[in-house]
Amino acid sequence: MKVKKAVIPAAGLGTRVLPATKALPKEMLPIVDKPAIQYIVEEAVASGISDILIITNRGKGIIEDHFDKCPELEQKLLSSGKKDMYNEISKITELANIYFLRQKETKGLGHAVNCARSFVGNEPFAVLYGDDVIIGEDPACAQLIRAYEEYGHAVLGINKVPEKDISKYSSLKVENIKDNIFKCTDMIEKPTPDKVMSLYSILGRCILTPDIFDILERTAPGAGGEIQLTDAMKTLAVTTGMTAVDFTGTRYDMGNKLGIMKACVEVALTHREIGNDFREYLKSVLNNM
């Protein structure tokens, strides 16, 4: 069965980037001229996804507004002769069939994904974490979908992380199949040094099968007192095994101040409107340091 549905958990509080996220969801923080979540939605669409459920919570209605039509603005752009900008704004509402659901309590990523059960039904689906913008020529989600189609197992998007940081992430037990494709048979969330299985960690993307929902129903709170998606995926890994793809592309952690700045600078350098001027500006700043 083709992967046509995606879930984007976007209910986190963004505490690592306060005070910017006190009133503005971190998913709406701009990378030059587009909010982070638009990059994620565009990646899903470029991967063949047609139906997207964004999990939000109280105070994040601005995300819904962004993907909704705005007749007043559109008419103003048209009457001002700004046809290109009108086209860019109007196409946002036509990217995919986008739905929204509130997670009434932020009980963890696993709980957020479980809220999507009725939306997903009995189909495989992609999960694109709302914190993670991944930019590359080959969409990361598409790389995972191809692995799902080839191997038939749930798929993890993985990269290596520095040894000093592995305790902040998950750690996976993996065995190389070919090239950048691995088999994963175990994992642990936020491991202590003696529990590290490898430096490979799940970073922002996965393809799951609908049996994950029954597992999530039985999953007890884990690290941080939350229902961890990693704990549920561990059950899949140790029973049926999971495929893991060491995906290409640059990942930006939009829940991290440095990650936000890296995204803004690197995207600005290649931006069609400001790239050249921004590059010259950076050179002048560096020359004056």
C-alpha positions as CSV (number, residue, x, y, z in Angstrom):
1,M,0.0,0.0,0.0
2,K,1.3,3.4,-1.0
3,V,2.2,6.0,1.8
4,K,-0.2,8.8,1.1
5,K,-0.8,10.2,4.7
6,A,1.4,12.1,7.0
7,V,1.2,13.2,10.6
8,I,3.1,16.3,11.8
9,P,3.2,16.6,15.6
10,A,3.3,20.3,16.4
11,A,2.0,20.5,19.9
12,G,5.3,21.1,21.8
13,L,5.7,24.2,23.9
14,G,9.0,25.4,22.5
15,T,10.5,26.0,25.9
16,R,14.1,25.8,24.6
17,V,13.6,28.9,22.5
18,L,11.7,31.1,24.9
19,P,10.8,34.0,25.0
20,A,10.3,33.9,21.2
21,T,7.8,31.1,21.6
22,K,5.7,32.6,24.4
23,A,3.1,33.7,21.9
24,L,4.4,32.4,18.6
25,P,4.6,28.6,18.0
26,K,8.1,27.5,17.2
27,E,6.7,25.8,14.0
28,M,5.9,29.3,12.8
29,L,9.4,30.7,13.3
30,P,10.6,32.0,9.9
31,I,13.4,30.7,7.9
32,V,14.0,33.8,5.8
33,D,10.5,34.2,4.4
34,K,8.7,30.9,5.2
35,P,7.7,29.5,8.5
36,A,9.4,26.2,9.5
37,I,6.3,24.1,9.2
38,Q,5.8,25.1,5.6
39,Y,9.1,23.6,4.7
40,I,8.0,20.4,6.4
41,V,4.6,20.3,4.6
42,E,6.4,21.0,1.3
43,E,8.8,18.1,1.9
44,A,5.8,15.7,2.6
45,V,4.1,16.9,-0.6
46,A,7.3,16.5,-2.6
47,S,7.4,12.9,-1.3
48,G,4.0,12.0,-2.7
49,I,1.9,12.7,0.4
50,S,-1.6,14.0,-0.3
51,D,-3.3,14.1,3.2
52,I,-1.6,15.7,6.2
53,L,-2.8,15.9,9.8
54,I,-1.1,18.5,11.9
55,I,-1.4,17.9,15.7
56,T,-1.6,21.2,17.5
57,N,-2.7,22.4,20.9
58,R,-4.1,25.6,22.5
59,G,-2.5,28.8,21.2
60,K,-1.5,27.4,17.8
61,G,-4.4,28.5,15.7
62,I,-2.0,30.7,13.8
63,I,-0.7,27.5,12.1
64,E,-4.2,26.8,10.8
65,D,-4.5,30.4,9.6
66,H,-1.2,30.1,7.6
67,F,-2.6,27.2,5.5
68,D,-6.0,28.8,5.1
69,K,-7.1,31.2,2.4
70,C,-6.9,35.0,3.1
71,P,-9.2,36.6,0.6
72,E,-8.5,40.2,1.7
73,L,-4.7,39.8,1.4
74,E,-5.0,37.9,-1.9
75,Q,-7.3,40.6,-3.4
76,K,-4.9,43.3,-2.2
77,L,-2.0,41.7,-3.9
78,L,-3.9,41.3,-7.1
79,S,-5.2,44.9,-7.1
80,S,-1.6,46.0,-6.5
81,G,-0.3,44.1,-9.5
82,K,1.7,41.7,-7.3
83,K,0.8,38.6,-9.3
84,D,3.9,36.6,-8.3
85,M,3.4,37.2,-4.6
86,Y,-0.3,36.3,-5.0
87,N,0.6,33.0,-6.7
88,E,3.0,32.2,-3.9
89,I,0.5,33.0,-1.2
90,S,-2.4,31.2,-2.8
91,K,-0.5,28.0,-3.5
92,I,0.1,27.5,0.2
93,T,-3.6,26.6,0.6
94,E,-3.4,24.1,-2.3
95,L,-0.3,22.1,-1.2
96,A,-2.3,19.1,0.1
97,N,-5.4,18.2,2.0
98,I,-4.4,19.6,5.4
99,Y,-6.3,18.8,8.6
100,F,-5.8,19.8,12.2
101,L,-6.4,18.1,15.5
102,R,-5.7,19.4,19.0
103,Q,-3.8,17.4,21.5
104,K,-5.6,18.5,24.6
105,E,-2.7,17.5,26.9
106,T,0.9,17.4,25.9
107,K,1.7,13.9,27.1
108,G,4.6,13.2,24.7
109,L,5.2,12.4,21.1
110,G,3.7,8.9,21.4
111,H,0.5,10.3,22.7
112,A,0.4,12.9,19.9
113,V,0.8,10.2,17.2
114,N,-1.8,8.1,18.9
115,C,-4.3,11.0,18.4
116,A,-4.0,10.4,14.7
117,R,-5.5,6.9,14.8
118,S,-8.8,7.7,13.2
119,F,-7.1,9.9,10.5
120,V,-4.7,7.1,9.6
121,G,-7.1,4.2,9.6
122,N,-5.4,1.0,8.3
123,E,-2.7,2.6,6.2
124,P,1.0,3.1,6.5
125,F,1.8,6.7,7.3
126,A,4.7,9.2,7.6
127,V,5.6,11.1,10.7
128,L,7.5,14.3,10.2
129,Y,8.5,15.9,13.5
130,G,7.4,19.5,13.8
131,D,10.8,20.5,15.3
132,D,12.9,19.2,12.4
133,V,13.3,21.0,9.0
134,I,15.3,18.8,6.6
135,I,16.5,20.5,3.4
136,G,18.0,18.6,0.5
137,E,17.6,17.8,-3.2
138,D,16.0,14.4,-2.4
139,P,13.3,14.8,0.2
140,A,14.1,12.9,3.4
141,C,10.5,11.6,3.6
142,A,10.7,10.3,0.1
143,Q,13.9,8.4,0.9
144,L,12.1,6.6,3.7
145,I,9.0,5.8,1.6
146,R,11.2,4.1,-1.0
147,A,12.7,1.9,1.7
148,Y,9.2,1.0,3.0
149,E,8.2,0.1,-0.5
150,E,11.3,-2.1,-1.0
151,Y,11.4,-3.9,2.4
152,G,7.8,-3.7,3.7
153,H,8.8,-2.7,7.3
154,A,8.3,0.4,9.3
155,V,11.2,2.8,8.5
156,L,13.3,5.1,10.7
157,G,15.1,8.2,9.4
158,I,18.5,8.2,11.1
159,N,21.8,10.0,11.3
160,K,24.8,9.7,13.5
161,V,25.0,12.3,16.3
162,P,28.1,13.3,18.3
163,E,29.0,11.0,21.2
164,K,28.7,13.8,23.7
165,D,25.1,14.4,22.5
166,I,23.7,10.9,22.3
167,S,22.2,11.1,25.7
168,K,19.8,13.8,24.4
169,Y,18.5,11.5,21.6
170,S,17.7,7.9,21.0
171,S,20.3,5.2,20.4
172,L,19.7,2.4,17.9
173,K,21.0,-1.2,17.5
174,V,21.6,-1.4,13.8
175,E,23.1,-3.7,11.2
176,N,23.9,-2.5,7.7
177,I,22.0,-4.1,4.8
178,K,23.4,-2.0,2.0
179,D,24.7,1.5,1.3
180,N,22.8,3.8,3.7
181,I,20.1,1.2,4.6
182,F,20.1,-0.6,7.9
183,K,18.1,-3.1,9.9
184,C,17.1,-1.9,13.4
185,T,16.4,-4.4,16.1
186,D,16.5,-2.4,19.3
187,M,16.6,1.2,20.6
188,I,16.6,3.3,23.7
189,E,15.5,6.8,24.4
190,K,17.9,9.2,26.1
191,P,20.4,6.5,27.1
192,T,22.9,6.7,29.9
193,P,26.5,6.1,28.7
194,D,26.4,2.4,29.6
195,K,23.2,1.9,27.6
196,V,24.4,3.4,24.3
197,M,23.8,0.9,21.4
198,S,25.3,3.1,18.6
199,L,25.6,6.8,17.7
200,Y,22.8,6.4,15.2
201,S,19.6,8.2,16.4
202,I,16.1,8.8,15.0
203,L,16.1,12.3,13.7
204,G,12.8,13.7,12.7
205,R,11.2,11.3,10.3
206,C,9.7,7.8,10.2
207,I,7.2,5.7,8.3
208,L,4.9,3.7,10.6
209,T,2.4,0.9,10.1
210,P,-1.0,1.1,11.7
211,D,-0.1,-1.7,14.3
212,I,1.8,1.1,16.1
213,F,-1.5,2.3,17.6
214,D,-2.2,-0.8,19.6
215,I,1.3,-0.7,20.9
216,L,1.0,2.9,21.9
217,E,-2.2,2.1,23.8
218,R,-0.1,-0.3,26.0
219,T,3.0,2.0,26.3
220,A,3.6,3.4,29.7
221,P,5.1,6.8,30.3
222,G,8.9,6.7,29.8
223,A,11.6,9.4,29.8
224,G,10.3,12.7,31.1
225,G,7.1,11.1,32.3
226,E,5.8,11.2,28.8
227,I,4.5,8.5,26.3
228,Q,7.6,8.1,24.1
229,L,7.1,7.1,20.5
230,T,10.6,5.6,20.7
231,D,9.3,3.1,23.4
232,A,6.5,2.0,21.1
233,M,8.8,1.7,18.1
234,K,11.2,-0.4,20.2
235,T,8.5,-3.0,20.4
236,L,8.3,-3.1,16.6
237,A,12.0,-3.3,16.3
238,V,12.5,-6.2,18.6
239,T,9.6,-8.2,17.3
240,T,9.4,-7.7,13.5
241,G,12.5,-5.5,13.0
242,M,12.5,-2.0,11.4
243,T,14.3,-0.6,8.4
244,A,16.5,2.5,9.0
245,V,17.7,5.0,6.4
246,D,20.7,7.2,7.0
247,F,19.0,10.0,5.0
248,T,20.7,12.7,3.1
249,G,19.9,16.4,3.5
250,T,20.7,19.0,6.2
251,R,18.6,18.8,9.3
252,Y,17.8,21.9,11.3
253,D,16.5,21.6,14.9
254,M,13.9,24.4,15.1
255,G,13.5,23.8,18.8
256,N,17.1,25.0,19.4
257,K,18.4,28.5,19.2
258,L,21.6,27.6,17.3
259,G,19.6,25.3,14.9
260,I,17.3,28.2,14.1
261,M,20.2,30.5,13.3
262,K,21.9,27.9,11.2
263,A,18.7,27.4,9.2
264,C,18.2,31.1,8.6
265,V,21.8,31.8,7.6
266,E,22.2,28.7,5.3
267,V,18.9,29.2,3.5
268,A,19.5,32.9,3.1
269,L,22.8,32.2,1.4
270,T,21.0,30.4,-1.4
271,H,17.8,32.4,-1.5
272,R,17.0,33.6,-5.0
273,E,16.2,37.2,-3.9
274,I,18.8,38.0,-1.2
275,G,21.4,35.3,-1.5
276,N,24.1,37.3,-3.2
277,D,23.6,40.4,-1.1
278,F,23.5,38.4,2.1
279,R,26.7,36.6,1.2
280,E,28.5,40.0,0.7
281,Y,27.0,41.1,4.0
282,L,28.4,38.1,5.9
283,K,31.8,38.7,4.3
284,S,31.9,42.2,5.6
285,V,30.9,41.1,9.1
286,L,33.6,38.5,9.1
287,N,36.2,40.9,7.9
288,N,35.4,43.2,10.7
289,M,35.7,40.6,13.4
